[in-house]
Structures are given as structure tokens and as C-alpha cells.
Amino acid sequence: MLAIRLPVEIENRLEALAKATGRTKTYYAREAILEYIDDLEDRYLAEQRYADLRAGRSESIPLEEVMKSFGFEVGADGKIADAEG
């Protein structure tokens, strides 16, 4: 169970959206959290990986190597092409 306090303006917007669409405020709050939490987790992971890289706890992998592992090639001009065609 989670209870949150929202600024009046946000509460009003949420209420209007819920009324206009026939859904609940809880539905939209849950949808917003689910959408945003993915972004927050990705950002946290990226920040951790960057810190590890800067501290020498991990190494970077050249783009060409990553793309090749997925079946692509990076040309001298920087363009990505399917390795098979």
C-alpha cells in the first residue's frame, strides 16, 4: 500500500483525466509509476556502470565489436550495415 500527497494542481489534473476517461486516479498513478520506474532503473544502472568504468572496475567494449556480435558492421564512414547484405 502506498499513499502519496500530490500538489493540488496535479491532483486536479489527475481527477479530470480520470473523469474524462472513465478510469480511476489509481489507475493513472500506477501507469505513470510503471512507465517512469523503468527510466529511473535504466538511469541508475547507467550511472553505476559509468562509475565502474571510471574507477577501473570494468572496461568498455568498442561499438564495432558490439555491433558485430549482433550481426552488423560499422563502416569507415560510421554507417551501420547488416553484415549479411
VEXNUBA-580424 format. One record per residue (C-alpha): residue number from 0; residue in one letter; chain; x, y negated, z negated. Coordinates in nm, 4 decimals. Example, Ala and Ser with C-alpha at 12.3 -4.5 7.8 and 13.67 -1.06 7.14 Angstrom:
! VEXNUBA-580424
+-----+---------+--------+----------+----------+----------+
: num : residuo : cadena :       px :       py :       pz :
+-----+---------+--------+----------+----------+----------+
:   0 :       A :      A :   1.2300 :   0.4500 :  -0.7800 :
:   1 :       S :      A :   1.3670 :   0.1060 :  -0.7140 :
+-----+---------+--------+----------+----------+----------+
! end
This chain:
! VEXNUBA-580424
+-----+---------+--------+----------+----------+----------+
: num : residuo : cadena :       px :       py :       pz :
+-----+---------+--------+----------+----------+----------+
:   0 :       M :      A :   0.0000 :   0.0000 :   0.0000 :
:   1 :       L :      A :   0.1303 :  -0.3404 :   0.0942 :
:   2 :       A :      A :  -0.0155 :  -0.6759 :   0.0031 :
:   3 :       I :      A :   0.1224 :  -0.9895 :   0.1630 :
:   4 :       R :      A :   0.0472 :  -1.3584 :   0.1362 :
:   5 :       L :      A :   0.0264 :  -1.5445 :   0.4618 :
:   6 :       P :      A :   0.0215 :  -1.9167 :   0.5266 :
:   7 :       V :      A :  -0.3354 :  -2.0411 :   0.5763 :
:   8 :       E :      A :  -0.2692 :  -2.1201 :   0.9437 :
:   9 :       I :      A :  -0.1537 :  -1.7632 :   1.0151 :
:  10 :       E :      A :  -0.4407 :  -1.6165 :   0.8146 :
:  11 :       N :      A :  -0.6859 :  -1.8246 :   1.0185 :
:  12 :       R :      A :  -0.5300 :  -1.7162 :   1.3478 :
:  13 :       L :      A :  -0.5404 :  -1.3541 :   1.2409 :
:  14 :       E :      A :  -0.9019 :  -1.3862 :   1.1332 :
:  15 :       A :      A :  -1.0002 :  -1.5495 :   1.4639 :
:  16 :       L :      A :  -0.8228 :  -1.2789 :   1.6638 :
:  17 :       A :      A :  -0.9912 :  -1.0051 :   1.4631 :
:  18 :       K :      A :  -1.3349 :  -1.1602 :   1.5119 :
:  19 :       A :      A :  -1.2803 :  -1.2204 :   1.8838 :
:  20 :       T :      A :  -1.1738 :  -0.8623 :   1.9488 :
:  21 :       G :      A :  -1.3797 :  -0.6648 :   1.7001 :
:  22 :       R :      A :  -1.0708 :  -0.5264 :   1.5296 :
:  23 :       T :      A :  -0.9585 :  -0.5749 :   1.1722 :
:  24 :       K :      A :  -0.6924 :  -0.8096 :   1.0392 :
:  25 :       T :      A :  -0.5201 :  -0.4996 :   0.9010 :
:  26 :       Y :      A :  -0.5033 :  -0.3502 :   1.2492 :
:  27 :       Y :      A :  -0.3250 :  -0.6555 :   1.3881 :
:  28 :       A :      A :  -0.0941 :  -0.6893 :   1.0883 :
:  29 :       R :      A :   0.0055 :  -0.3243 :   1.1266 :
:  30 :       E :      A :   0.0590 :  -0.3621 :   1.5023 :
:  31 :       A :      A :   0.2746 :  -0.6714 :   1.4526 :
:  32 :       I :      A :   0.4885 :  -0.4991 :   1.1901 :
:  33 :       L :      A :   0.5331 :  -0.1864 :   1.4006 :
:  34 :       E :      A :   0.6356 :  -0.3936 :   1.7020 :
:  35 :       Y :      A :   0.8767 :  -0.6136 :   1.5107 :
:  36 :       I :      A :   1.0346 :  -0.3460 :   1.2906 :
:  37 :       D :      A :   1.1828 :  -0.1763 :   1.5984 :
:  38 :       D :      A :   1.3555 :  -0.5025 :   1.6891 :
:  39 :       L :      A :   1.4817 :  -0.5517 :   1.3347 :
:  40 :       E :      A :   1.6194 :  -0.1981 :   1.3184 :
:  41 :       D :      A :   1.7937 :  -0.2412 :   1.6552 :
:  42 :       R :      A :   1.9444 :  -0.5707 :   1.5431 :
:  43 :       Y :      A :   2.0669 :  -0.4228 :   1.2146 :
:  44 :       L :      A :   2.2224 :  -0.1285 :   1.3985 :
:  45 :       A :      A :   2.3938 :  -0.3608 :   1.6471 :
:  46 :       E :      A :   2.5300 :  -0.5768 :   1.3659 :
:  47 :       Q :      A :   2.6629 :  -0.2681 :   1.1842 :
:  48 :       R :      A :   2.8268 :  -0.1324 :   1.4998 :
:  49 :       Y :      A :   2.9849 :  -0.4704 :   1.5711 :
:  50 :       A :      A :   3.1195 :  -0.4896 :   1.2155 :
:  51 :       D :      A :   3.2610 :  -0.1370 :   1.2532 :
:  52 :       L :      A :   3.4249 :  -0.2342 :   1.5817 :
:  53 :       R :      A :   3.5811 :  -0.5491 :   1.4356 :
:  54 :       A :      A :   3.7046 :  -0.3578 :   1.1297 :
:  55 :       G :      A :   3.8647 :  -0.0887 :   1.3464 :
:  56 :       R :      A :   3.6298 :   0.1858 :   1.2239 :
:  57 :       S :      A :   3.5107 :   0.2546 :   1.5787 :
:  58 :       E :      A :   3.6217 :   0.1985 :   1.9358 :
:  59 :       S :      A :   3.4436 :   0.0536 :   2.2335 :
:  60 :       I :      A :   3.3665 :   0.2539 :   2.5463 :
:  61 :       P :      A :   3.4180 :   0.0859 :   2.8834 :
:  62 :       L :      A :   3.0960 :   0.0186 :   3.0764 :
:  63 :       E :      A :   3.2224 :   0.2189 :   3.3714 :
:  64 :       E :      A :   3.2611 :   0.5268 :   3.1516 :
:  65 :       V :      A :   2.9130 :   0.4907 :   3.0038 :
:  66 :       M :      A :   2.7526 :   0.4394 :   3.3444 :
:  67 :       K :      A :   2.9410 :   0.7348 :   3.4895 :
:  68 :       S :      A :   2.8095 :   0.9583 :   3.2099 :
:  69 :       F :      A :   2.4568 :   0.8690 :   3.3292 :
:  70 :       G :      A :   2.5356 :   0.9305 :   3.6952 :
:  71 :       F :      A :   2.6035 :   0.5717 :   3.8029 :
:  72 :       E :      A :   2.9103 :   0.3938 :   3.9300 :
:  73 :       V :      A :   3.0164 :   0.0336 :   3.8836 :
:  74 :       G :      A :   3.1732 :  -0.1061 :   4.1990 :
:  75 :       A :      A :   3.4613 :  -0.3524 :   4.2169 :
:  76 :       D :      A :   3.2000 :  -0.6236 :   4.2699 :
:  77 :       G :      A :   3.0311 :  -0.5282 :   3.9387 :
:  78 :       K :      A :   2.7243 :  -0.3873 :   4.1077 :
:  79 :       I :      A :   2.5788 :  -0.0645 :   3.9763 :
:  80 :       A :      A :   2.5085 :   0.2152 :   4.2232 :
:  81 :       D :      A :   2.3738 :   0.5670 :   4.1910 :
:  82 :       A :      A :   2.6758 :   0.7966 :   4.2121 :
:  83 :       E :      A :   2.4821 :   1.0370 :   4.4350 :
:  84 :       G :      A :   2.3822 :   0.7931 :   4.7001 :
+-----+---------+--------+----------+----------+----------+
! end
